[in-house]
Amino acid sequence: MELLNIKNLDLANKKVFIRCDFNVPMDEFGNISDDRRIRSAVATINYCLDQECAVILASHLGRPDGKVDEKYSLSPVARRLQQLLKRDIILASDVVGKDATEKAKALKDTEVLLLENLRYEVGETENDVELSKKLASMAEFYINDAFGVSHRAHSSVEGITHMFDNEHKAAGFLLQKEITFFGKLINNPVRPFAAIVGGSKVSGKLEALVNLLPKVDKVLIGGGMAFTFLKQMGYNVGASLVEDDLLEDAQHIMDEARRLGVKFYLPVDVVAAEKFSEDSVIKLVSAQEIPSNWMGLDIGPATVRLYRQVLNDVQTVLWNGPMGVYEMDKFARGSNKIAHFVADSYATTVVGGGDTADLVQRIGLDDEMSFISTGGGASLELLEGKILPGVLPLIIEEKE
Ligand code: AMP
């Protein structure tokens, strides 16, 4: 799949609109706690600045739900960008209002304007045509570099692409890199290829699991989703998270794995707790003997040993979803131990965004992984075999 390439655009001294993904996590004081997404956008922005472009940046942050809310202002992002780009960033006080439009119009070559949070506009998530038109009217070129939101048909991601012809739009370097990487991973992985899949629910990853089975050699399940499988196998899972309506799907996945010769691993022991809390009493129990009213909140030490053994010979590891409730120290050990093992291996290691990227970064192992995606949801949809709505209009049609 080839995408319209930013390098083929005649950008010199033009006005360029770049849709970025600056949806960064913030701590309780409003400080950016992980600026990976901002850093990842710098290559495309600098490329445009090197072409002496006037650069208009746009992103969403959190979910202000169509209302102006100071809490979701992009001003901390503007400050961080200023440091990273080592130049002034002009911040508009609105998205397509008077201030933004005037500032966009007056923007000179090599200046950078950041619009306010796109989701201050109710039309953004509705893919409103009028909003797309207003955004598009600010610039002569459109670049999508927001991989993390490319699975959403939103005004600044999908709608806006229809306002530019193929000579005036392209994928930025980050989007290109993510799409190329996942394409190779799915179509041509170095084997053995293992997928570690965790997180809270089977439902969120059902399609991805089904789609991954024909491509991988092993699947290692962890997190809350394991219990739906364990229950289907007839085990007593106590009060653990279970999706009863997905028991049949769980069986189908296990049957498919067997049919395809894919090794399918489930936890053999868990850290069980009486309540969902850091101060709960805990005990280590086998996966077949979780007491009623107790819930499994992490994989246990025997599972960690088993999973290390299973991962020993793999050449490619894809990891999406934590092994337990890693936000609480008591239930973070399983994820941490797997993270260390994966990081130390010589395999190509790919972390699929969101919570898994967060947990890897918390323990300082982010530099040890081969690739950390900036998009959790977007990377999952790619793995499901979907073409993302924000990417589709940027694909170059192959000639017969
Ligand atoms: P997801 O968004 O589906 O990737 O799930 C991530 C969330 O799953 C994290 O917030 C974890 O706290 C949660 N999680 C992981 N393991 C468990 C578990 N055994 N029970 C309940 N929640 C879990």
Boltz pocket constraint, residues with backbone or C-beta under 6 A from the ligand:
constraints:
  - pocket:
      binder: B
      contacts: [[A, 198], [A, 199], [A, 200], [A, 201], [A, 204], [A, 222], [A, 223], [A, 224], [A, 225], [A, 241], [A, 296], [A, 297], [A, 298], [A, 320], [A, 321], [A, 322], [A, 323], [A, 324], [A, 325], [A, 326], [A, 327], [A, 355]]
      max_distance: 6.0
